[in-house]
Amino acid sequence: MAVTFADLHTAEGLKALEQHLAGKTYVSGDTISKDDVKVFAAVPSKPGAEFPNAARWYDTVAAALASRFPGKSVGVNLPGAGAASTAAAAAPAAKDADEDDDDLDLFGDETEEDKKAADERAASKASAKKKESGKSSVLLDVKPWDDETDMKKLEEAVRSVQMEGLTWGASKLVPVGYGIKKLQIMLTIVDDLVSVDSLIEEHLTEEPINEYVQSCDIVAFNKI
């Protein structure tokens, strides 16, 4: 169960921490963890002699952080930020600590802005997943007007249709009788970007392509 600490810059807040650390070396567990770093960041300075457990714990965590970050501190001023400078120094260690403890609320330091930002990130990820679209493989029969239609120009006209999510593939001419051949052509589409019906009705059977194309039929439609 998560433990909540609040107002660790006050005597009342340190009293709760003092009681929690009775008989303990660390806030949770037998080794230093992200929990200790988070609480340490909220304590502006070493607790006084009236809080011996908290003072001992503070020295232990400070020593651990000093060994990880041996560089000399020059000092950072953040007016009105309280323990923010300490938190900034401890933040890198928080990343190296137990990454599985992100959901622990030890002293209620998550602001409304933090929650809003987290919600927005989650919504953005959900939206990105929703936008991921499947693809389909389609085989079209493209029929000319008659046996005098130039099938090479017909195919060039068909392939001239370019749009996002549409990729033309292999093709071949198939006899249909009376000297007439039809064009069978493969295409791959991104389902959310291309409608085959619209492709046929708004492009392949409209000017100028309808000079060569009499009609189009979907022979096969398969999800990839």
C-alpha positions as CSV (number, residue, x, y, z in Angstrom):
1,M,0.0,0.0,0.0
2,A,1.3,3.4,-0.9
3,V,2.4,5.7,1.9
4,T,1.5,9.4,1.7
5,F,3.7,12.2,3.1
6,A,2.7,15.8,2.9
7,D,4.2,19.2,3.9
8,L,7.7,17.8,4.5
9,H,9.0,21.3,4.8
10,T,7.1,21.6,8.1
11,A,7.6,20.1,11.5
12,E,4.3,18.3,11.3
13,G,5.3,16.7,8.0
14,L,8.7,15.7,9.3
15,K,7.0,14.1,12.4
16,A,5.0,11.8,10.1
17,L,8.3,10.8,8.3
18,E,10.0,10.3,11.6
19,Q,7.4,7.9,12.8
20,H,7.4,6.0,9.5
21,L,11.2,5.6,9.6
22,A,11.2,4.1,13.2
23,G,13.2,0.9,12.9
24,K,13.7,1.4,9.2
25,T,16.7,2.4,7.1
26,Y,14.8,3.3,4.0
27,V,11.3,4.5,3.2
28,S,10.4,1.2,1.6
29,G,12.4,-2.0,1.3
30,D,15.9,-2.9,2.4
31,T,17.7,-0.8,-0.1
32,I,17.5,2.7,-1.4
33,S,14.8,3.1,-4.0
34,K,13.0,5.7,-6.0
35,D,10.7,6.1,-3.0
36,D,13.6,7.5,-1.0
37,V,14.7,9.8,-3.8
38,K,11.2,11.2,-4.1
39,V,10.8,11.9,-0.4
40,F,14.4,13.2,-0.2
41,A,13.5,15.7,-2.9
42,A,10.6,17.1,-0.8
43,V,12.7,17.6,2.3
44,P,14.4,21.0,1.9
45,S,17.3,20.3,4.4
46,K,18.5,17.8,7.0
47,P,15.9,17.3,9.8
48,G,16.9,18.6,13.2
49,A,17.9,16.6,16.2
50,E,14.3,16.2,17.3
51,F,13.9,13.9,14.3
52,P,16.7,11.4,14.7
53,N,15.3,8.7,12.4
54,A,14.6,11.2,9.6
55,A,18.0,12.8,10.1
56,R,19.8,9.4,9.9
57,W,17.8,8.5,6.8
58,Y,18.6,11.9,5.2
59,D,22.3,11.4,5.7
60,T,22.1,7.9,4.2
61,V,20.3,9.0,1.1
62,A,22.5,12.1,0.7
63,A,25.6,9.9,0.8
64,A,24.1,7.6,-1.8
65,L,23.3,10.4,-4.1
66,A,26.8,12.0,-3.6
67,S,28.4,8.7,-4.6
68,R,26.4,8.7,-7.8
69,F,26.9,12.3,-8.6
70,P,30.3,13.3,-7.3
71,G,30.5,16.7,-9.1
72,K,30.7,19.7,-6.9
73,S,27.5,21.7,-6.6
74,V,27.8,25.4,-7.6
75,G,24.3,26.2,-6.4
76,V,21.0,27.0,-8.1
77,N,18.5,29.6,-7.0
78,L,14.8,28.9,-7.6
79,P,12.9,31.6,-5.8
80,G,9.7,30.3,-4.3
81,A,10.4,26.8,-5.3
82,G,11.1,25.5,-1.8
83,A,12.7,22.1,-2.2
84,A,12.8,22.3,-6.0
85,S,16.6,22.7,-6.2
86,T,17.0,19.5,-4.1
87,A,14.5,17.8,-6.3
88,A,16.3,18.8,-9.4
89,A,19.6,17.4,-8.1
90,A,17.8,14.1,-7.2
91,A,15.9,13.7,-10.4
92,P,18.6,11.8,-12.4
93,A,18.8,9.3,-9.6
94,A,15.1,8.8,-9.7
95,K,15.4,7.6,-13.3
96,D,18.0,5.0,-12.2
97,A,15.9,3.8,-9.3
98,D,13.1,1.3,-9.5
99,E,11.2,2.2,-12.7
100,D,8.2,0.0,-11.6
101,D,7.2,2.4,-8.8
102,D,5.7,5.1,-11.0
103,D,2.3,4.7,-9.5
104,L,3.3,5.2,-5.9
105,D,2.0,8.4,-4.4
106,L,4.3,9.0,-1.4
107,F,3.7,12.6,-0.7
108,G,1.1,13.8,-3.1
109,D,3.6,15.8,-5.3
110,E,1.6,15.3,-8.5
111,T,0.0,18.6,-9.5
112,E,-3.1,19.1,-11.6
113,E,-0.8,20.2,-14.4
114,D,1.1,16.9,-14.2
115,K,-2.1,14.9,-14.3
116,K,-3.4,16.9,-17.3
117,A,-0.1,16.4,-19.1
118,A,-0.2,12.6,-18.4
119,D,-3.8,12.4,-19.6
120,E,-2.9,14.2,-22.8
121,R,0.0,11.9,-23.4
122,A,-2.2,8.9,-22.9
123,A,-4.9,10.3,-25.2
124,S,-2.2,11.0,-27.8
125,K,-0.9,7.4,-27.7
126,A,-4.5,6.1,-27.9
127,S,-5.2,8.3,-30.9
128,A,-2.0,7.2,-32.6
129,K,-2.9,3.6,-32.2
130,K,-6.4,4.3,-33.5
131,K,-5.0,5.9,-36.6
132,E,-2.9,2.8,-37.4
133,S,-4.7,1.4,-40.5
134,G,-4.6,-1.9,-42.2
135,K,-3.9,-2.4,-45.9
136,S,-5.8,-4.3,-48.6
137,S,-4.7,-6.0,-51.8
138,V,-7.2,-5.5,-54.7
139,L,-7.4,-7.0,-58.2
140,L,-9.3,-4.9,-60.8
141,D,-10.7,-5.8,-64.2
142,V,-10.4,-2.7,-66.4
143,K,-12.4,-3.0,-69.6
144,P,-11.9,-1.0,-72.8
145,W,-14.6,0.4,-75.1
146,D,-13.8,-1.9,-78.0
147,D,-11.0,-3.8,-79.8
148,E,-9.6,-0.6,-81.2
149,T,-8.8,0.9,-77.8
150,D,-5.0,1.3,-77.3
151,M,-4.5,-0.9,-74.3
152,K,-1.0,0.5,-73.6
153,K,-2.4,4.0,-73.3
154,L,-5.3,2.6,-71.2
155,E,-2.8,1.2,-68.7
156,E,-0.8,4.4,-68.7
157,A,-4.0,6.4,-68.0
158,V,-4.9,4.0,-65.1
159,R,-1.5,4.2,-63.5
160,S,-1.5,8.0,-63.9
161,V,-3.9,8.1,-60.9
162,Q,-1.7,8.8,-57.9
163,M,-2.9,9.5,-54.3
164,E,-1.7,8.9,-50.8
165,G,-2.2,5.3,-49.7
166,L,-2.4,3.9,-53.3
167,T,0.3,1.7,-54.9
168,W,-0.1,0.1,-58.3
169,G,1.2,-3.4,-58.8
170,A,1.6,-6.0,-61.5
171,S,-0.8,-6.2,-64.5
172,K,-1.6,-8.3,-67.5
173,L,-3.9,-8.3,-70.6
174,V,-6.6,-11.0,-70.6
175,P,-8.6,-11.9,-73.7
176,V,-12.4,-11.6,-73.3
177,G,-13.5,-12.5,-76.9
178,Y,-14.0,-10.9,-80.3
179,G,-10.5,-9.6,-80.2
180,I,-11.1,-7.5,-77.1
181,K,-8.7,-7.7,-74.1
182,K,-9.2,-6.4,-70.6
183,L,-6.5,-5.1,-68.2
184,Q,-6.1,-7.0,-64.9
185,I,-4.1,-4.9,-62.5
186,M,-3.2,-5.3,-58.8
187,L,-3.1,-2.4,-56.4
188,T,-2.5,-2.0,-52.7
189,I,-4.4,0.5,-50.6
190,V,-4.3,1.9,-47.1
191,D,-7.8,1.3,-46.0
192,D,-8.4,4.6,-44.2
193,L,-6.9,6.6,-47.0
194,V,-8.3,5.1,-50.2
195,S,-11.8,3.9,-51.1
196,V,-11.8,1.6,-54.1
197,D,-15.3,2.6,-55.1
198,S,-14.3,6.2,-55.1
199,L,-11.2,5.4,-57.1
200,I,-13.3,3.8,-59.8
201,E,-16.2,6.3,-59.8
202,E,-14.3,9.5,-59.4
203,H,-11.1,8.7,-61.3
204,L,-10.9,5.6,-63.5
205,T,-14.3,6.1,-65.2
206,E,-14.2,9.9,-65.4
207,E,-12.5,12.2,-67.9
208,P,-9.9,12.0,-69.3
209,I,-9.4,8.3,-68.4
210,N,-12.9,7.3,-69.6
211,E,-11.6,7.9,-73.1
212,Y,-10.1,4.5,-72.8
213,V,-11.9,2.9,-69.9
214,Q,-15.5,1.7,-70.3
215,S,-15.9,0.1,-66.9
216,C,-14.0,-1.4,-63.9
217,D,-14.9,-4.4,-61.7
218,I,-13.4,-5.6,-58.4
219,V,-12.3,-9.2,-59.0
220,A,-10.6,-9.7,-55.5
221,F,-10.3,-7.7,-52.3
222,N,-8.2,-9.1,-49.5
223,K,-7.0,-7.7,-46.2
224,I,-3.2,-7.8,-45.8
